[in-house]
Amino acid sequence: MRACLDCLPCLAKNAISLAKKSACGDDALARRMAESGLKILAEADLSLPPPCLARKLIDNALAECDGAVPDPWKPEKDTSTELAQKLMEHLPEIPGWDPQSFESRLRLSVAGNILDFSIYDDLDIAVALETVATAFTKPVDADALAQLQCRMDSARSILWIFDNCGEAVFDRLLMEPYRDKLTLAVRGRPAFNDLTRAELAASGYPDGYARGGVVSNDDGVPGVVDATCGESFAKALKASDLVVAKGQANFETMSDRTDRPIAFLFLAKCPVVCREVGATPQTIQIILHNF
């Protein structure tokens, strides 16, 4: 999926937010980072997927701060994971939650996209739980849901590509019955609040959780780009007969692929993505690609 002019305001907001997170209170440095980020966007190649432009902003900011802040999103990631773990204890309070139901577990998996963990700094469980519960009131494509369950049941090898921290905690319940056929894929370097190897254990994925182990995209792009992915990821992708890709950024970077069946699971939030898939904002999307 190519970027477009409508992507630029969101990316500019990311550039400014990243500058603030990375500058450690140094206003002059933050301004310099923001200015260089906005210059990158002014010269951006819009034929690239939006996450590739985001990677340029990330690389620029981390270079500007010279390694002083190796992961600007660490506090947000830790808060997200902690809140999600606490919410797991309260799932029985959600009307419609059924741990035996594939649909229920899928709704929970997407609920992490509904809940913006970073705004719940006080870990207000009641408010956060109410937000998660909205995932159980949204419409879902029943046919796509049934096809996905059938394909996951029959698949021999599933590559699961994570999205955000916090959301990854919820993913675990959906993937639990499939552990013996799973390979887990994370980001290779900090990329917004996306999951890397560093957050796996805290998110509930100890060593040996998935039979196929863990691979990374060996990159700081919040998505999957063949040209920058390492050999281990490429092998895992080739060996899989089903890919489950969480979040909009994975869709943005992988929606043009023709080599593998991919199930994209995300909440449609971005207006550009909504137009691309013909979705109403804030709806649960199960996009079955190459099925």
Secondary structure by P-SEA (a helix, b strand, c coil): ccccccaaaaaaaaaaaaaaacccccaaaaaaaaaaaaaaaaaccccccaaaaaaaaaaaaaaaacccccccaaaaaaaaaaaaaaaaaacccccccccccaaaaaaaaacccccccccccccaaaaaaaaaaccccccccaaaaaaaaaaaaaccbbbbbbccaaaaaaaccccccccccbbbbbbcccccccccccccccccccccccccccccccccccccccccccaaaaaaaaaccbbbbccaaaaaacccccccbbbbbcccccaaaaaaacccccccccccccc
